[in-house]
């Protein structure tokens, strides 16, 4: 990634193509009748994001491993309910709609032909790739995701924000530390601790029974962070209620491993790729063939016009 200052736009690509798939009718098809709603919807999303936010760099971050074994070994329930087929020695297969799965390779080929940096790293989720790019950026960073887990990366000092889709990507919640404090009672640096205390059924994270979001926020405000809370458990004079002390003490095994699972990795070995926003297609011939094969039409052309402009 270039060290030259400038705005970087990091896309949580799986989050966005899932949104595109469910937001664009399956009647959007290739000439042979194959649904391409996720492909065209994602291209429309990227076109709108580039028009509205004018980044200098753009990275489509991918899940090379949507359920990393190192996270599952710590918390076996992590994303377990989404597993379509479990592989003891390899990556688990995620349950994905039948008509979405074939579109993902098409998305990858189209992004590559356009020249938009597409980065996935073995053993890591897209979140971890995003966290690592954000940690190394020298200019402002906007992260586009429908996953609230990435709120933990928000950092006003480093100018890292999350753009959370409210309706498509035309209406985005611009999430900074002030928004997080108003909504959750913590800023970006405290969000991961809030999330692991509260739990998240959508990710198979149990949380601490009896400690909901508001209680977690109050505990973090009072004791600073998870380490401070656990120190308070061992301090009879800390002011914890008997039930809070009991619940937190009983959750020690979970709380000992949850931070590594919940916190986004920021030290992923990123490949050397050109993240500059492309002005013209990297492989025009391949892109023409893909446009014809999959009937990408106006969605692709609009994005190319935007990039050229």
TABEL-V572004 format. One line per field, one symbol per residue. psi: psi as a letter, one per 30 degrees, with the letter a starting at -180 (. if undefined). A space follows every 10 residues. Layout:
psi=???
This chain:
psi=kkgkllkkjk kieeeefeee effkkffjll fgfkkgeeee eeeeeeeeee effhlfkkkj kljfjfikef eefejffjge fgkekkjefa klkkjkkefe effeeeeeee eeeegkkjkk kkglleeeee eeeeffkfak kkkjlgjfef fffkjeeghk lkjjkejbgf jkjjjaeeee eeefglaeff eeeeeeeelj ffggjfajkf jaeeeeeeee eefeaeeeef eeefjfgfgk leeeeeeeef geeefffeee eekkkggkjk ljljgkkkfl keieeeeeee eeeghfbeee eeeeeeef.
